[in-house]
Amino acid sequence: MNKNTILILALFLISFGTKAQLKFGVRAGLNASNVSFPNLPNKSEKIGFHVGLFTDIPVVEDFMSVQPELSYSTKGTAFKVLSEKQSINMNYVDFFLPVSFKMSDFNINVGPFASYLISTPDYTYYNNNSVLVDAFKKIDAGLTAGLGYNFNKMMIGVRYNQGFIDVTQDNSRALLGSGKNAVGQLSIGYKF
C-alpha cells in the first residue's frame, strides 16, 4: 500500500468514527502457541497469555466495525529433548486491525496483524550443548480470524492468528528449519 491509500483509508475511518460512537475496551486471556519448526523434536503447544486495549470504530452501524487492538502476547513453542521438556519463549507486542461483522450478539472478526518481538529468546541445542543467540527475527505479520459473543458490556471470544513470515534468523535455520507463528486465543473482554 502506498502512503496516499493509507491516508485515504485513515480519513475514511475517522470520518465514520466521528459520526458514530467509538467504544474502547480491554481484552485478556490464554494463548496456545506453536512455531512450525520442522527440525525441532517432539513439538507441542506452549501455553501463555495476552492482554490488550482495543477500539471499536463503527463503519456500518450495528453491522460492521473496525477494531484496532494493541496487545502484549506470550508465544513460542514447547519441545522435548532426551525426555526433558523445554520451551522457546517469545514475547510480542501485537497490532491487530480486524473488521468485525456483527450478527445479533455474535460477531465474526477477520483482518491483518503485525507483531514485534520484544524479548531476546535464545535456542539451546544439545549436540554440543551450545546456545544460539539472536535466533529469531523481530517482525512477524499475518492474518487473524475469530468469533465472539457479546453480552451487555462483556464479551468472550476465540481467535486464531497465523503468521506468514518465517521468524527464523539465518544463523538458526540450519538447526530449526523455517518457522511461522500460529496462536489460538481464548479471551474475555469489557467495552467501556
N, CA, C and O of each residue as an XYZ file, in Angstrom:
768
protein
N       0.838     -1.186      0.000
C       0.000      0.000      0.000
C       0.875      1.239      0.000
O       1.881      1.305      0.707
N       0.483      2.220     -0.799
C       1.271      3.446     -0.763
C       0.707      4.404      0.281
O      -0.343      4.148      0.871
N       1.415      5.509      0.502
C       1.041      6.446      1.567
C      -0.320      7.088      1.311
O      -1.081      7.310      2.253
N      -0.639      7.392      0.046
C      -1.926      8.019     -0.264
C      -3.090      7.095      0.059
O      -4.111      7.543      0.580
N      -2.948      5.824     -0.242
C      -4.011      4.867      0.058
C      -4.231      4.760      1.558
O      -5.372      4.730      2.021
N      -3.146      4.702      2.315
C      -3.257      4.626      3.779
C      -3.905      5.892      4.326
O      -4.744      5.815      5.224
N      -3.531      7.057      3.799
C      -4.105      8.322      4.252
C      -5.600      8.392      3.949
O      -6.383      8.821      4.796
N      -6.000      7.977      2.759
C      -7.428      7.984      2.394
C      -8.210      7.030      3.289
O      -9.300      7.366      3.752
N      -7.656      5.836      3.537
C      -8.315      4.870      4.408
C      -8.450      5.419      5.825
O      -9.501      5.273      6.449
N      -7.401      6.044      6.332
C      -7.452      6.615      7.684
C      -8.500      7.725      7.774
O      -9.256      7.776      8.744
N      -8.556      8.617      6.778
C      -9.554      9.682      6.775
C     -10.969      9.125      6.686
O     -11.888      9.630      7.331
N     -11.136      8.078      5.879
C     -12.433      7.419      5.743
C     -12.896      6.861      7.085
O     -14.043      7.066      7.481
N     -12.002      6.152      7.791
C     -12.348      5.570      9.087
C     -12.611      6.649     10.134
O     -13.515      6.508     10.957
N     -11.824      7.727     10.106
C     -12.013      8.814     11.066
C     -13.346      9.510     10.837
O     -14.030      9.868     11.796
N     -13.725      9.707      9.564
C     -14.991     10.380      9.281
C     -16.170      9.564      9.797
O     -17.124     10.130     10.331
N     -16.117      8.249      9.646
C     -17.174      7.407     10.204
C     -17.115      7.408     11.721
O     -18.150      7.428     12.388
N     -15.907      7.385     12.268
C     -15.746      7.339     13.715
C     -16.254      8.587     14.405
O     -16.751      8.511     15.528
N     -16.137      9.757     13.746
C     -16.614     10.983     14.368
C     -18.134     11.052     14.360
O     -18.721     11.696     15.229
N     -18.792     10.396     13.388
C     -20.253     10.386     13.328
C     -20.833      9.327     14.255
O     -21.924      9.505     14.796
N     -20.129      8.256     14.436
C     -20.626      7.159     15.259
C     -19.921      7.180     16.610
O     -18.900      7.846     16.788
N     -20.473      6.455     17.533
C     -19.902      6.423     18.871
C     -18.795      5.378     18.955
O     -19.022      4.186     18.749
N     -17.592      5.855     19.264
C     -16.472      4.947     19.464
C     -16.612      4.250     20.801
O     -17.094      4.833     21.772
N     -16.186      2.997     20.843
C     -16.148      2.268     22.101
C     -14.728      1.774     22.308
O     -14.061      1.344     21.366
N     -14.281      1.839     23.540
C     -12.955      1.362     23.906
C     -13.115      0.156     24.810
O     -14.132      0.002     25.487
N     -12.100     -0.699     24.815
C     -12.209     -1.881     25.650
C     -10.871     -2.487     25.992
O      -9.824     -2.083     25.485
N     -10.939     -3.473     26.870
C      -9.773     -4.257     27.265
C     -10.088     -5.719     26.998
O     -11.243     -6.141     27.061
N      -9.052     -6.484     26.701
C      -9.217     -7.906     26.408
C      -8.022     -8.641     26.993
O      -6.897     -8.144     26.934
N      -8.256     -9.821     27.558
C      -7.172    -10.639     28.097
C      -7.588    -12.100     28.041
O      -8.775    -12.421     27.998
N      -6.590    -12.981     28.042
C      -6.917    -14.397     28.031
C      -5.708    -15.279     27.811
O      -4.563    -14.865     27.992
N      -5.996    -16.511     27.413
C      -4.973    -17.535     27.241
C      -4.545    -17.691     25.790
O      -5.339    -17.498     24.868
N      -3.284    -18.042     25.603
C      -2.724    -18.384     24.291
C      -2.323    -19.857     24.291
O      -1.842    -20.380     25.296
N      -2.524    -20.507     23.171
C      -1.911    -21.809     22.888
C      -1.138    -21.600     21.601
O      -1.731    -21.500     20.527
N       0.194    -21.533     21.702
C       1.011    -21.156     20.550
C       1.950    -22.276     20.139
O       2.284    -23.170     20.917
N       2.362    -22.187     18.878
C       3.323    -23.124     18.330
C       4.066    -22.415     17.210
O       3.548    -21.467     16.621
N       5.252    -22.861     16.920
C       6.021    -22.345     15.792
C       6.373    -23.545     14.929
O       6.820    -24.567     15.449
N       6.182    -23.442     13.637
C       6.282    -24.605     12.738
C       7.722    -24.970     12.393
O       8.051    -25.128     11.217
N       8.583    -25.106     13.396
C       9.963    -25.517     13.155
C       9.982    -27.010     12.805
O       9.684    -27.831     13.673
N      10.318    -27.388     11.578
C      10.264    -28.801     11.209
C      11.350    -29.660     11.861
O      11.176    -30.872     11.984
N      12.470    -29.056     12.281
C      13.579    -29.832     12.838
C      13.561    -29.919     14.362
O      14.441    -30.547     14.952
N      12.580    -29.304     15.004
C      12.513    -29.310     16.470
C      11.863    -30.612     16.928
O      10.782    -30.953     16.448
N      12.494    -31.347     17.844
C      11.963    -32.659     18.235
C      10.754    -32.571     19.174
O      10.718    -31.735     20.078
N       9.785    -33.427     18.951
C       8.627    -33.592     19.845
C       7.972    -32.269     20.220
O       7.831    -31.947     21.400
N       7.571    -31.504     19.200
C       6.949    -30.198     19.428
C       5.557    -30.332     20.027
O       4.851    -31.310     19.778
N       5.174    -29.338     20.820
C       3.808    -29.231     21.330
C       3.497    -27.761     21.596
O       4.381    -26.905     21.543
N       2.234    -27.486     21.880
C       1.829    -26.109     22.133
C       2.419    -25.602     23.445
O       2.615    -26.351     24.402
N       2.690    -24.308     23.447
C       3.129    -23.624     24.664
C       1.963    -22.764     25.130
O       1.389    -22.012     24.342
N       1.615    -22.870     26.399
C       0.515    -22.087     26.957
C       1.068    -20.754     27.463
O       2.090    -20.716     28.149
N       0.391    -19.678     27.123
C       0.788    -18.341     27.535
C      -0.442    -17.472     27.740
O      -1.530    -17.978     28.014
N      -0.265    -16.160     27.607
C      -1.379    -15.247     27.824
C      -1.251    -14.037     26.912
O      -0.207    -13.814     26.300
N      -2.317    -13.264     26.828
C      -2.320    -11.994     26.120
C      -3.173    -10.994     26.902
O      -4.095    -11.379     27.621
N      -2.860     -9.725     26.755
C      -3.633     -8.652     27.364
C      -3.511     -7.432     26.457
O      -2.420     -7.113     25.984
N      -4.638     -6.746     26.211
C      -4.569     -5.630     25.288
C      -5.712     -4.645     25.412
O      -6.671     -4.850     26.156
N      -5.575     -3.562     24.653
C      -6.572     -2.496     24.556
C      -7.059     -2.437     23.114
O      -6.275     -2.622     22.183
N      -8.360     -2.179     22.926
C      -8.891     -2.081     21.573
C      -9.913     -0.955     21.484
O     -10.409     -0.452     22.492
N     -10.210     -0.578     20.249
C     -11.231      0.409     19.941
C     -12.197     -0.217     18.958
O     -11.783     -0.947     18.057
N     -13.480      0.062     19.124
C     -14.497     -0.386     18.176
C     -14.960      0.847     17.400
O     -15.600      1.732     17.967
N     -14.636      0.907     16.100
C     -14.971      2.050     15.257
C     -16.064      1.611     14.284
O     -15.772      0.896     13.326
N     -17.320      2.022     14.506
C     -18.388      1.608     13.609
C     -18.186      2.154     12.193
O     -17.856      3.326     12.011
N     -18.388      1.301     11.209
C     -18.345      1.700      9.797
C     -19.763      1.662      9.239
O     -20.212      2.621      8.612
N     -20.465      0.559      9.464
C     -21.887      0.442      9.157
C     -22.561      0.108     10.484
O     -22.366     -0.976     11.032
N     -23.351      1.041     10.991
C     -23.893      0.905     12.339
C     -24.634     -0.414     12.528
O     -25.427     -0.827     11.681
N     -24.360     -1.059     13.649
C     -24.963     -2.334     14.042
C     -24.674     -3.488     13.087
O     -25.341     -4.521     13.148
N     -23.675     -3.320     12.196
C     -23.318     -4.435     11.313
C     -21.803     -4.625     11.190
O     -21.306     -5.737     11.373
N     -21.067     -3.557     10.882
C     -19.638     -3.694     10.610
C     -18.850     -2.602     11.320
O     -19.250     -1.439     11.351
N     -17.718     -3.009     11.890
C     -16.820     -2.047     12.520
C     -15.382     -2.493     12.320
O     -15.114     -3.639     11.959
N     -14.475     -1.579     12.559
C     -13.045     -1.877     12.559
C     -12.606     -1.844     14.011
O     -12.981     -0.939     14.756
N     -11.803     -2.838     14.422
C     -11.402     -2.940     15.827
C      -9.888     -2.994     15.986
O      -9.340     -4.062     16.258
N      -9.194     -1.853     15.820
C      -7.748     -1.875     16.060
C      -7.445     -2.243     17.508
O      -8.130     -1.811     18.435
N      -6.400     -3.054     17.677
C      -6.036     -3.536     19.008
C      -4.524     -3.559     19.160
O      -3.804     -3.942     18.237
N      -4.053     -3.153     20.314
C      -2.645     -3.232     20.679
C      -2.559     -4.137     21.898
O      -3.221     -3.889     22.906
N      -1.741     -5.191     21.811
C      -1.687     -6.133     22.929
C      -0.281     -6.675     23.145
O       0.584     -6.606     22.272
N      -0.093     -7.209     24.327
C       1.127     -7.920     24.706
C       0.773     -9.395     24.721
O      -0.263     -9.789     25.258
N       1.642    -10.217     24.124
C       1.307    -11.632     23.979
C       2.548    -12.493     24.157
O       3.605    -12.199     23.599
N       2.410    -13.571     24.950
C       3.500    -14.534     25.098
C       3.249    -15.694     24.139
O       2.183    -16.309     24.149
N       4.245    -15.978     23.318
C       4.130    -17.014     22.295
C       5.355    -17.920     22.377
O       6.170    -17.797     23.291
N       5.474    -18.821     21.421
C       6.616    -19.716     21.360
C       6.168    -21.130     21.105
O       5.096    -21.366     20.548
N       6.992    -22.073     21.515
C       6.675    -23.481     21.332
C       7.345    -24.297     22.426
O       8.350    -23.882     23.003
N       6.783    -25.446     22.698
C       7.384    -26.388     23.658
C       7.930    -27.573     22.871
O       7.438    -27.881     21.785
N       8.940    -28.233     23.413
C       9.514    -29.402     22.761
C      10.201    -30.255     23.822
O      10.392    -29.824     24.959
N      10.566    -31.469     23.430
C      11.188    -32.395     24.369
C      12.497    -32.906     23.778
O      12.537    -33.340     22.626
N      13.566    -32.853     24.567
C      14.862    -33.399     24.183
C      15.319    -34.325     25.302
O      15.428    -33.907     26.454
N      15.583    -35.572     24.966
C      16.029    -36.561     25.945
C      15.117    -36.597     27.172
O      15.593    -36.597     28.307
N      13.825    -36.628     26.940
C      12.786    -36.673     27.981
C      12.736    -35.424     28.845
O      12.055    -35.412     29.870
N      13.439    -34.385     28.453
C      13.415    -33.137     29.212
C      12.606    -32.106     28.439
O      12.930    -31.784     27.296
N      11.540    -31.585     29.073
C      10.682    -30.602     28.418
C      11.352    -29.236     28.410
O      11.821    -28.751     29.439
N      11.388    -28.630     27.240
C      11.989    -27.312     27.047
C      10.956    -26.418     26.357
O       9.930    -26.898     25.876
N      11.235    -25.126     26.317
C      10.365    -24.230     25.561
C      11.166    -23.067     25.006
O      12.197    -22.678     25.555
N      10.673    -22.531     23.920
C      11.186    -21.284     23.356
C      10.133    -20.239     23.687
O       8.995    -20.338     23.229
N      10.503    -19.235     24.482
C       9.572    -18.209     24.949
C       9.788    -16.928     24.157
O      10.888    -16.375     24.138
N       8.726    -16.463     23.504
C       8.803    -15.273     22.662
C       7.719    -14.304     23.106
O       6.539    -14.653     23.109
N       8.108    -13.090     23.480
C       7.163    -12.066     23.935
C       7.014    -11.012     22.845
O       7.995    -10.419     22.394
N       5.768    -10.789     22.430
C       5.480     -9.887     21.318
C       4.553     -8.755     21.735
O       3.751     -8.899     22.658
N       4.676     -7.619     21.037
C       3.649     -6.586     21.007
C       2.945     -6.768     19.677
O       3.575     -6.701     18.621
N       1.625     -7.000     19.725
C       0.825     -7.257     18.532
C      -0.052     -6.057     18.215
O      -0.590     -5.414     19.117
N      -0.193     -5.760     16.928
C      -1.166     -4.772     16.463
C      -2.118     -5.476     15.503
O      -1.714     -5.924     14.430
N      -3.380     -5.568     15.900
C      -4.413     -6.199     15.084
C      -5.251     -5.124     14.412
O      -5.454     -4.052     14.982
N      -5.740     -5.397     13.210
C      -6.652     -4.492     12.516
C      -7.780     -5.298     11.872
O      -7.924     -5.293     10.650
N      -8.585     -5.997     12.694
C      -9.659     -6.806     12.119
C     -10.911     -5.983     11.819
O     -11.174     -4.956     12.445
N     -11.664     -6.467     10.852
C     -13.003     -5.962     10.579
C     -13.958     -6.911     11.297
O     -13.826     -8.131     11.198
N     -14.918     -6.341     12.018
C     -15.863     -7.138     12.788
C     -17.242     -7.042     12.150
O     -17.747     -5.945     11.911
N     -17.848     -8.192     11.875
C     -19.207     -8.260     11.330
C     -20.122     -8.762     12.437
O     -19.938     -9.859     12.963
N     -21.117     -7.938     12.785
C     -21.994     -8.261     13.910
C     -23.275     -8.926     13.411
O     -23.900     -8.473     12.452
N     -23.646    -10.013     14.087
C     -24.891    -10.709     13.826
C     -25.556    -10.954     15.166
O     -25.271    -11.941     15.844
N     -26.452    -10.037     15.545
C     -27.097    -10.079     16.850
C     -26.014     -9.995     17.937
O     -25.244     -9.034     17.950
N     -25.935    -10.968     18.838
C     -24.932    -10.921     19.903
C     -23.595    -11.531     19.499
O     -22.630    -11.459     20.261
N     -23.524    -12.127     18.317
C     -22.294    -12.743     17.827
C     -21.579    -11.809     16.861
O     -22.205    -10.958     16.229
N     -20.278    -11.973     16.753
C     -19.531    -11.237     15.744
C     -18.402    -12.111     15.183
O     -17.817    -12.935     15.886
N     -18.121    -11.903     13.905
C     -17.024    -12.578     13.211
C     -15.973    -11.519     12.912
O     -16.297    -10.448     12.401
N     -14.714    -11.813     13.229
C     -13.622    -10.859     13.030
C     -12.589    -11.461     12.089
O     -12.236    -12.633     12.215
N     -12.116    -10.674     11.164
C     -11.042    -11.118     10.280
C     -10.223     -9.900      9.846
O     -10.774     -8.833      9.572
N      -8.901    -10.076      9.789
C      -8.056     -8.971      9.361
C      -6.582     -9.253      9.577
O      -6.209    -10.317     10.070
N      -5.751     -8.298      9.208
C      -4.300     -8.481      9.322
C      -3.796     -8.159     10.731
O      -4.467     -7.501     11.525
N      -2.591     -8.650     11.003
C      -1.899     -8.243     12.228
C      -0.411     -8.122     11.928
O       0.106     -8.712     10.980
N       0.258     -7.339     12.764
C       1.717     -7.210     12.722
C       2.216     -7.335     14.152
O       1.575     -6.851     15.084
N       3.359     -7.984     14.324
C       3.910     -8.223     15.653
C       5.378     -7.833     15.700
O       6.098     -7.922     14.705
N       5.805     -7.398     16.882
C       7.203     -7.048     17.104
C       7.708     -7.821     18.322
O       7.142     -7.717     19.410
N       8.765     -8.588     18.130
C       9.370     -9.395     19.195
C      10.150     -8.482     20.136
O      11.118     -7.841     19.726
N       9.720     -8.425     21.414
C      10.399     -7.539     22.371
C      11.347     -8.296     23.292
O      12.142     -7.674     23.995
N      11.279     -9.620     23.303
C      12.225    -10.403     24.096
C      13.375    -10.849     23.200
O      13.321    -10.677     21.982
N      14.398    -11.412     23.794
C      15.535    -11.918     23.023
C      15.711    -13.399     23.322
O      16.652    -13.792     24.011
N      14.800    -14.225     22.800
C      14.898    -15.662     23.087
C      16.095    -16.287     22.389
O      16.412    -15.955     21.246
N      16.742    -17.182     23.085
C      17.851    -17.955     22.536
C      17.368    -19.389     22.341
O      16.311    -19.771     22.844
N      18.133    -20.161     21.622
C      17.810    -21.570     21.427
C      19.021    -22.393     21.846
O      20.107    -22.225     21.291
N      18.844    -23.284     22.825
C      19.913    -24.166     23.269
C      19.808    -25.462     22.491
O      18.773    -26.127     22.525
N      20.875    -25.826     21.790
C      20.833    -27.101     21.078
C      21.825    -28.055     21.720
O      22.855    -27.652     22.261
N      21.484    -29.321     21.642
C      22.082    -30.310     22.526
C      23.185    -31.148     21.909
O      23.763    -31.986     22.601
N      23.501    -30.955     20.636
C      24.590    -31.740     20.035
C      25.893    -31.497     20.783
O      26.627    -32.428     21.112
N      26.161    -30.217     21.041
C      27.371    -29.892     21.803
C      27.053    -28.933     22.954
O      27.930    -28.224     23.447
N      25.776    -28.924     23.373
C      25.314    -28.115     24.492
C      25.582    -26.627     24.293
O      25.976    -25.937     25.233
N      25.370    -26.130     23.077
C      25.630    -24.729     22.765
C      24.344    -23.916     22.779
O      23.246    -24.461     22.660
N      24.496    -22.614     22.926
C      23.361    -21.693     22.899
C      23.475    -20.833     21.651
O      24.523    -20.249     21.374
N      22.374    -20.764     20.899
C      22.314    -19.937     19.704
C      21.661    -18.613     20.096
O      20.485    -18.587     20.457
N      22.409    -17.522     20.027
C      21.927    -16.213     20.460
C      21.312    -15.485     19.271
O      21.767    -15.639     18.138
N      20.271    -14.687     19.534
C      19.606    -13.889     18.498
C      19.135    -14.787     17.352
O      19.466    -14.556     16.189
N      18.365    -15.804     17.701
C      17.954    -16.823     16.730
C      16.707    -16.466     15.939
O      16.381    -17.155     14.972
N      15.989    -15.393     16.328
C      14.689    -15.128     15.723
C      14.551    -13.686     15.256
O      15.108    -12.768     15.858
N      13.799    -13.499     14.172
C      13.554    -12.167     13.613
C      12.598    -11.388     14.505
O      11.796    -11.969     15.237
N      12.695    -10.069     14.433
C      11.883     -9.195     15.285
C      10.469     -8.986     14.746
O       9.551     -8.754     15.533
N      10.266     -9.060     13.436
C       8.985     -8.716     12.824
C       8.232     -9.967     12.397
O       8.813    -10.906     11.852
N       6.933     -9.961     12.654
C       6.034    -11.002     12.173
C       4.768    -10.312     11.681
O       4.448     -9.212     12.129
N       4.056    -10.942     10.774
C       2.790    -10.414     10.258
C       1.968    -11.574      9.742
O       2.508    -12.612      9.358
N       0.661    -11.392      9.734
C      -0.192    -12.467      9.254
C      -1.649    -12.081      9.279
O      -2.001    -10.910      9.135
N      -2.496    -13.080      9.464
C      -3.941    -12.916      9.412
C      -4.562    -13.463     10.692
O      -4.148    -14.503     11.203
N      -5.559    -12.749     11.200
C      -6.304    -13.198     12.363
C      -7.761    -13.399     11.980
O      -8.301    -12.656     11.161
N      -8.395    -14.400     12.571
C      -9.824    -14.650     12.362
C     -10.400    -15.175     13.659
O      -9.754    -15.953     14.360
N     -11.631    -14.750     13.986
C     -12.204    -15.188     15.242
C     -13.705    -15.030     15.305
O     -14.344    -14.490     14.403
N     -14.242    -15.520     16.400
C     -15.670    -15.485     16.670
C     -15.858    -15.007     18.104
O     -15.156    -15.453     19.012
N     -16.812    -14.093     18.304
C     -17.047    -13.565     19.633
C     -18.519    -13.546     19.983
O     -19.383    -13.590     19.107
N     -18.795    -13.480     21.277
C     -20.159    -13.363     21.780
C     -20.191    -12.205     22.764
O     -19.367    -12.135     23.676
N     -21.151    -11.289     22.577
C     -21.276    -10.097     23.410
C     -22.506    -10.195     24.295
O     -23.583    -10.569     23.830
N     -22.349     -9.858     25.569
C     -23.486     -9.748     26.469
C     -23.242     -8.524     27.342
O     -22.270     -8.446     28.093
N     -24.176     -7.558     27.211
C     -24.021     -6.249     27.847
C     -22.679     -5.660     27.412
O     -22.414     -5.548     26.215
N     -21.847     -5.289     28.352
C     -20.543     -4.723     28.001
C     -19.430     -5.762     28.009
O     -18.291     -5.459     27.653
N     -19.752     -6.973     28.409
C     -18.773     -8.061     28.453
C     -18.758     -8.805     27.123
O     -19.725     -8.764     26.362
N     -17.643     -9.488     26.856
C     -17.534    -10.296     25.648
C     -16.575    -11.443     25.891
O     -15.640    -11.341     26.685
N     -16.829    -12.535     25.190
C     -15.890    -13.652     25.181
C     -15.618    -13.977     23.718
O     -16.465    -13.743     22.857
N     -14.446    -14.511     23.443
C     -14.129    -14.800     22.053
C     -12.989    -15.776     21.899
O     -12.186    -15.989     22.807
N     -12.946    -16.359     20.725
C     -11.824    -17.202     20.311
C     -11.317    -16.656     18.986
O     -12.087    -16.163     18.161
N     -10.006    -16.756     18.799
C      -9.447    -16.365     17.507
C      -8.171    -17.134     17.242
O      -7.529    -17.665     18.148
N      -7.827    -17.174     15.969
C      -6.630    -17.872     15.519
C      -5.790    -16.891     14.728
O      -6.292    -16.226     13.822
N      -4.506    -16.797     15.068
C      -3.574    -15.884     14.404
C      -2.511    -16.713     13.691
O      -1.759    -17.447     14.332
N      -2.449    -16.599     12.382
C      -1.465    -17.341     11.599
C      -0.444    -16.367     11.024
O      -0.785    -15.491     10.230
N       0.815    -16.530     11.434
C       1.887    -15.712     10.886
C       2.269    -16.183      9.492
O       2.234    -17.379      9.204
N       2.637    -15.236      8.622
C       3.035    -15.548      7.251
C       4.534    -15.406      7.028
O       5.039    -15.757      5.962
N       5.251    -14.891      8.030
C       6.677    -14.603      7.888
C       7.494    -15.671      8.610
O       7.168    -16.060      9.731
N       8.549    -16.137      7.963
C       9.496    -17.050      8.601
C      10.243    -16.253      9.673
O      10.968    -15.312      9.353
N      10.068    -16.626     10.938
C      10.672    -15.875     12.040
C      12.073    -16.358     12.395
O      12.673    -15.858     13.346
N      12.603    -17.323     11.643
C      13.912    -17.887     11.935
C      15.015    -17.050     11.277
O      14.963    -16.779     10.078
N      16.007    -16.646     12.066
C      17.170    -15.965     11.515
C      18.008    -16.962     10.709
O      17.886    -18.173     10.891
N      18.853    -16.450      9.824
C      19.714    -17.314      9.010
C      20.609    -18.213      9.858
O      20.871    -19.358      9.489
N      21.088    -17.684     11.019
C      22.018    -18.461     11.841
C      21.356    -19.640     12.546
O      22.053    -20.531     13.032
N      20.024    -19.667     12.612
C      19.333    -20.773     13.288
C      18.516    -21.650     12.331
O      17.952    -22.662     12.748
N      18.451    -21.271     11.068
C      17.622    -22.026     10.121
C      18.146    -23.437      9.884
O      17.353    -24.358      9.690
N      19.453    -23.626      9.894
C      20.014    -24.964      9.677
C      19.613    -25.921     10.802
O      19.436    -27.115     10.562
N      19.469    -25.407     12.025
C      19.106    -26.251     13.161
C      17.595    -26.442     13.301
O      17.131    -27.552     13.565
N      16.826    -25.363     13.124
C      15.394    -25.416     13.380
C      14.558    -25.596     12.116
O      13.472    -26.173     12.176
N      15.046    -25.113     10.975
C      14.222    -25.020      9.774
C      13.444    -23.716      9.801
O      13.569    -22.935     10.744
N      12.647    -23.477      8.778
C      11.827    -22.267      8.719
C      10.637    -22.416      9.652
O      10.020    -23.480      9.709
N      10.309    -21.353     10.387
C       9.208    -21.430     11.336
C       8.281    -20.240     11.267
O       8.728    -19.098     11.161
N       6.979    -20.509     11.329
C       5.956    -19.459     11.351
C       5.122    -19.621     12.619
O       4.806    -20.735     13.037
N       4.772    -18.482     13.222
C       3.962    -18.484     14.437
C       2.516    -18.855     14.143
O       1.964    -18.455     13.118
N       1.910    -19.614     15.033
C       0.479    -19.915     14.999
C      -0.021    -19.856     16.439
O       0.537    -20.504     17.324
N      -1.078    -19.074     16.669
C      -1.556    -18.861     18.038
C      -3.078    -18.944     18.075
O      -3.763    -18.248     17.327
N      -3.599    -19.798     18.949
C      -5.014    -19.811     19.262
C      -5.229    -19.051     20.549
O      -4.468    -19.213     21.504
N      -6.270    -18.213     20.586
C      -6.502    -17.383     21.766
C      -7.938    -17.527     22.258
O      -8.876    -17.592     21.463
N      -8.093    -17.574     23.563
C      -9.391    -17.550     24.229
C      -9.388    -16.305     25.102
O      -8.524    -16.153     25.965
N     -10.359    -15.406     24.881
C     -10.330    -14.088     25.522
C     -11.631    -13.781     26.242
O     -12.695    -14.303     25.912
N     -11.504    -12.917     27.231
C     -12.653    -12.249     27.830
C     -12.340    -10.758     27.787
O     -11.195    -10.350     27.984
N     -13.363     -9.953     27.529
C     -13.129     -8.528     27.393
C     -14.264     -7.693     27.953
O     -15.323     -8.204     28.317
N     -14.012     -6.398     28.011
C     -15.000     -5.442     28.516
C     -14.942     -4.186     27.672
O     -13.864     -3.637     27.447
N     -16.118     -3.717     27.193
C     -16.211     -2.467     26.437
C     -16.725     -1.367     27.353
O     -17.720     -1.543     28.056
N     -16.030     -0.223     27.338
C     -16.434      0.910     28.171
C     -17.501      1.735     27.474
O     -17.967      2.733     28.023
